[in-house]
Amino acid sequence: MDTFVIDGGRRLSGRVRINGSKNAALPLLAAALLTDQPVKLREVPNLADIRNMLKLLGELGCPRLDEPADGGFGDGTITVRVTDESLSHARYEIVRTMRASICALGPMLARRGFARISLPGGCAIGERPVDLHLRGLAALGAQITLSAGDIIAKVPPGGLVGTTVFMGGPFGSTVLGTANVMSAATLAKGATIIESAACEPEVVDLANLLNKMGAKISGHGSPRIVIEGVSELGGADHRVIPDRIEAGTYMMAAAVTNGEIILENCPVDSLLSAMHCLDTIGVHVEACNAVASNIPTRSAHRGCEDPMRCCVRVTSDRILRPVEVTTQPHPGFPTDLQAQLMTVLSLADGNSVITEKIFPDRFLHVAELTRMGAKIIRHGATCVISGVRKLIGAPVMASDLRASAGLVLAGLAAEGRTTVSRVYHLDRGYERMEDKLRALGASIQRVDESEVAAAETVAG
C-alpha cells in the first residue's frame, strides 16, 4: 500500500494544467451504453475510477476500441463502443470500488430493457442511498426489485414513458440520480421533465454529450430539465470539461504555502462560490491575461476567452482571514472542497465555521488534522476551526478521496515530516498529484508503506 512522505514548509510556485473532470467523465463513459455507435471522449484523466469504469463497460459489452498495448491512456482520448448488448450484469466485484458505477443503470435499462447492478460502494463519507435514482426510473415505468444486493430493473412491454420526475432529497438534488434519469429519458416515449434536477457542471456536460448523440435535452444547468424522447442515439466526439475540484485543490495549495501557482485549463465559471470564499480569506484568483495587461481587477473572468478553460494566477495574503462556509449543491460551495478548505482555515487568523449540508458525516479528516496541531471542534454537521500559527508534521491516515487531499495540503504547510497513508483513495481522483506538486517545489515522495515502517524502526 502506497504512502506519501512530505517534508513541509516549502512555498509552491509554478504552473499546473488541470485535467479533465473525473466526475464528468464517469457518466459520460456510461452514456456510451445508449448507442451501438462509437463514443469518443477527449481529455479523460488517467485515474483509478476511470480504469474501473472502463473495466465495467468491458464486462457490459462496451469495450475500449483504442487501448494502447501497454493499457495506458496516451493523450487522454478514449473511444468505446457497444459490441454485445446481451451483457447487463454489473458485478459487485467492480461496482464496490466506485459509486459512480451506478451511472450504468439508466443507460442500460433504456437501451437494453434490462439491467442488474450491485448496490455501489465508494468513500466512507456517510449515507448516500440510491432511492432517488430508483424512484426516478420507476416514474418512467421501470420495474425495480432488489435481490441479493443487486438492483434489478426491467422495462415493461410498453417501454419507458416520459413523465414529470421530482429528484429532490433531504440533502438537495442528486447528481448521479439526475444523470441516470436524464440518460434513461432520452429513449423514453414522449417528454420527461426533471424537477429539482442537479445543476452541477458535470450534469451539463453529460447533457451536452447526449445532445451530440441525438438527444433533445434543454434546461440543463437549471433545476428543471426537459427531455424529448427519441427512438435512437448515435455516436459522438466530446471533450470532457476540466476538473473543478482538482482546480480548487491547487488553489488551496497556493493558499496554505503562501505560494503563487498558475493554473491552466481552469474552469473558473464553475468555481464562483469557492473563489468568492477564497477571496474573503485572502486568496486571489486572477486571469493570466488580466495580470499581463495590468487590468485593475481581481475578477478571474476578465481576460478569459473561455471561462470554463481559463488560465489563472493564484496568490494569497500572508495572513489568512477566517470565514463561515456552508456546503451546498451547485452553485454553492462544493462538498468535495470542504476538507481542503478546512486545512486552509486551520492556519487562518481567527475562528472559522464550516457546516456540511450534503454529507453531514464527512468529517473523518478532523481527527487527523487535530493530530497535526489543528484546533477543530465538531458539533454535529458543523465544525469550528480556531486558526493556529503552524501545523506540525505527523503520521496521518486518509479515509476518503477528498480527505486525502486535505491531509496532503496540511503536510505541505506543516513544519517537519508528514506521512499520509492509504493514498489509494487519492489516486481515485487526482492524476499524478505527487509529480505535479514536486514540479511546484514541494518535497513529496510516494513510497511503499513497508518502507516507512522500516525507516521508523531504524530511527527508533
N, C-alpha and C positions, 0 to 999 in steps of 0.2 A: 504494500500500500504506500502510495507516494505522500511525501510531506514537503511543505515549503519551509525553508530556513531563511529568515530575513534578518539582516542587520540594519536596524532602523536609523533614522536621523539624517538621511540624505535628501537634499532638495531635488525634486524631479524637474526636468527641463527637456524639451524636445517635441517631436511630432509623433502622433499616433493616428492611424487610419481606422475608423470604426467599421466593423464587419457588418454583413447582412444580419438581420434580426432572426434569432433563434425562434422567438415566439411567433413570428410571422411565417418563417419557413416551414414549420411543422404542419400547420393546417394547409398551407399551400401544397405541400407534398401529398397530403391526404386527398386533396381535391382531384388528383390525377385518377383516383378510383371512379370518378364520374364519367369517364370517357374511355374509348378504346384507341384514342389518338395520342401521340407523344406530347408530353408537357415538359418544356424546358425552363428551368429556373436558373437565374444567374446570381452571383454573389451569395451563394449558400455557405454559411460558416461551417468549418470543419470541427464539429462538436460531437460529444458522446451521444447526446439526444438525437442529433441528426442521423448519426450512423445507426442508432437503434430504430429510428423511423424507417430508414431505407431497408433495414433487415425485415421489419414488419411488413412493409409493402411487398418485398420479395416473397414472403410467405403468403401474401394475399394475391399473388399472381400479377404483381405490378413491379417488375424488376427494373433496375437501373440499366440503361442501354449503353452508356458511355463510360463505364467504370474502367479506370486505368488498371493495368496488370498488377500494380502494387496495391490496389484498393484505395488509392489516395483520392484527393478532391481536386487536384490540379488547380485551375483558376477559379474554382467555386461554381462552375457551370455543371448542372446535373440534369439529365434527361431521363424521365421514367415513362413507362408505357405498359398498360394492361395487356397481358398475353393469355391469361387464364382467369375467367370470371367465375369458375366453379369453386374457388377457394375463398371462403368467407369466415374463417375462424381465426380471430386474433388471440393467440395463446397467452396464458398467464406468464410464461417464462420471459416473454418480451415485454408485455404490457406492464408488468410490475415495476419495471425500471423507469417508466416515463409516463407521467399523467397525460401528456398530450396525445398519447396513442388513442384516446377516446375520440379524437377527431376523425378517425376512420369510420366511425359508426354511421353518421349521417350519409356520407358519400356511398358507402357500401349498400346501405339499405335502399337508397333511391335508385341506384343503378342495377343492383343485382336482386333486389326484392327480399334479401335475407342477410342478416349479419349476426355473428356471435362474437362477442368481445368480452374479455375478462374485465372485471372492475379494476380501474387503473391504480397505479402506485404513484411514486414521486417523492417530494421532500417531506420531511416531518415538520410541517408548519401549521398543523391543525386540520380540522374537518373541512373537506371540500367535496360534498356529496354531488352526485350526478343526477339528482332527481329532476332538476330543471331541464337538463338535456332530454331525459326520458319523457317528461311531461310535454315538452315542445314537440317531439317526434310523434307522441301519441295523439296530439291535437291534429296532426296531419293525417292521422288514420293508421299509424303503425301499431301493430300488436306487440306489446312488450311483456316479456316474462323474465324471471331470474331463475337460474339453475346452476347449482354447484359453483357459485362465484362468478358466473358468466351472465352478461346481458344478452338475451336472445330477442331479436327484433325481426318482425316479418311484415311485409306489405300485403294488405288484403287483396282479393281478386280485382277490386275496382281501382287499385293503385292509390298512391298518396294524393290527397286533395288539399288545395290551398285553403287557408283559414286565417283568422287572427290569433296570434300566439303571444301571450304575455310572459316575458322572460325575467321579470324582476324577482329578486330573492331577498332574504333577510340582510345580506351584506351588499346589496346592489345587484347590478346585472352581471351575467356570466359571459366571459369572452369565448371560452370553448363551447359553451352551450349555444351562444349566438352563431358561432361558426358551424356547428353541427346542423342546426335547424335551417340556417340560410342555405347551406350546401344541399340538404335534402329537398328544400322547397324549389330549387332550380328545376327539378324534374317532376314536380307535382303538377296536378291539373289545376289551372286557374291561378288566382292571385293569393299570395300569402303576405300578411302584414305582421312584422315582429315588433311588438311594443315593448318599451323598456329594454331595447337592444343595447348591447355593449357598444361604446363609441370609440374604443381603442384603435390606434392606427393599424394594428395588426388585423382587425376586422375589416377595415377599409382596404387594406392590401389584398386580403382574400377576395373581397367583392370585386376589386379591380381585375384580379386574375379570372374569376368566374365570368365576368362580363367579356373578357377577351376570348373566353371559351365558347361564348354564345349565349350566356345567361342574360336575363333582363332584370337587373337589380338597380334600385335607386334609393336615395336616402341614407346610404352607408356613411357613417361618421356622425349620425344623429340618433336619437333614441327611437326613431321609427324607420324601419327598413321595409321596403316594398319589393316583393319578388314576383314577377310574372313567370309562371312555369313555362318551360319549353320542352319539346319532345326529345331532344338530344343535345349533347355538348361536344365540342371538338377540342383539338389541341391548342396550345398557346406557347408563347415565348415571353417570359416575365422576369423582371429584375426585382429582387427582394429589397424591401426598404431597409435602411440602416437600423442598427440595434440601439434604441433609445436608452435602454438600461445599461448597456456597455458604455455608451457615451456619458451618461450621468455618473457612472462609477469612476471614470477617468477625470471628470470634472472635480469630483470629491477627492481624488488622489492628489490633484493640484492643491486643493484646499488644505489637506492635513499635512502636506510637506512644504507649504508656502512656496509652491512651485509655479512654473509657467509652462503650460502644455498647449500645443496647437493640435486641435482635433480636426481631421479631415473626414469628409463624408458624414458630417454630424447632423442629425435630424432635429434642429432647434425648434421646428414647428410643433413637434410632439413632446417637447420638454419645457413648455412655458411655465407650468406650475413649479417644476423643480428649479428652473433658473430664477424665478421670482424669489423662491425660498433662499437659494444660494446668494442672490444679490442682497437680501436682507441680512444674511450672515456676514457678508463681506467678501463673497466670491464672485468675480466678474467675468462674464462671457461676452466677448465682442467679436463681430465678424472680422475675418482677416483683412478683407478689402477696406473695411471702415478704419482699421488700425493703420493700414498702409496709406490711406488717403487723409489721415488725421481728421476724420469725421467726428465732431464733438457729440458722441452719443454712446451709451453703453448697450444699446439695443442690438441683440445678435442678428436681427432681421436686416438692419441697414447694411447694404453691401453684399447681401446674399442673393444670387440669381435664383437659387432653388432652396427655400428654407427647410426642405427635407434632406438636402445633401449639401450642407454648408461647411465652410472652413472657419473655425472659430479659435480664438486665443482665450485661454482660461488663466486668470491670475487671482490672487487673493490678498486681502489686507493682512498685515502681520498679526493683528488682534481680531479674532473672530467674535461675532456677536451672537447672543442666544436668540432662539426663535421658538414659536409654538406652531406645531405642524400636525395635521390630521390626514392620514392616508385616505384616499377616496378613489372611486372609479375615474377613469379618464374623462375630462381633462384635469382632474385633481391630482394631488401628489401621489405618485405611484408607490404601491406597497413594496414593489421589488427594489426600491431605493431606500427603504426605511432603515435597514441595518447599516448601510453605508453612511447615511445621514447621522445616525446615532454615534458612529465613530467620530465624525467631524464635530458634532456638538459636545462630545466628551472633552474637547480641547477649547471650547468657547469660553468667553469671559462672562459667566453668569449661569442662570438656571434656564434650561430649555424643557419643553414638554412635547412628547410625541404620543399621539393617540392612534392606535391601529384599528381602523374600521373595516378592513377587508378580511384579514385573518387575525382575530384577537389574540390568538396564542402564539403569534410569530415573534417570540422574544427569547428563543433559546440562546441567542448570542449575548444576552445581557450578562449572564454569569461569567462568560469567557472574557468580556470586556472588563468586568469588575476584577478579574484576576490580573489584569494589566494595569490596574490602578484607577480605572474609571469609577465615578461615583454616580450610580444609577439606582433609583428606587422605582419598583414597579407596583402599580395599583390597578389590577385587572388589565384592561386593554390600554392603559396609559402608563408611560414611563416619564419620570422626572430626572433629567440629567443635569448634574451640577458640574460645570467645567472644571478641569484640573490643569495645572501648568504643564504636566507631561505625563505620558504613559510609559510604563516600564515593560520591556520585553519579557515574555513568559511562554511556556508551552500551552497552547490552546487547541481546542478541537472543534472543527466545523460540523454543524448539524444540518445544514441545508445549503442550497446554492448561493443565495444572496447573503446569508450569514457568513459564508466563507469569504466573500468579497469584503465584507465589513471587517473581518478579522485580519485580512491581508492589509487593508488600509491602516488598521491600527498598528500592525507590525512595521509598516513603512514610517510611521510617525514616532514610534516608541524609541526610547533610549535602551540600547542593548539589543539582545537577540531574541527573536520570536520564532517559535516553530508552530506551524499550522498543520495539523494532521487531518486526514480524511479529505484531501483536496480533490478526490474524485468527484465530489459534489461540484466543485468549481469548474471542472472540465466539462460539465454538462452545459454550461452557459457562457464560458469565456475561452476563446481560442488563443492558445499560447500566451496566457496572461503574464507568466514569468518572463518570457522573452521580450514582450512589449515594455514591461516595467524596467528590465535591465537596460533596454535601449534608451530609457528616460533617465538613467543614472541610479536606479535602485540596486541594492545588493540583495538579490533574491536567487535562491537555488532550489531546484526540485531534486530531492533525494529520496531514497527508499527509507521507509520508517525504521527498518532494522539498522541502517547506518547511523541514524540519530541515536537510537538506543545504545549502540556500541560506543559511540563517542561520549555519551553521558556516563557510561560505566567507567570508561578510562579516566574521564575528568574526576569522577567520584573517588 
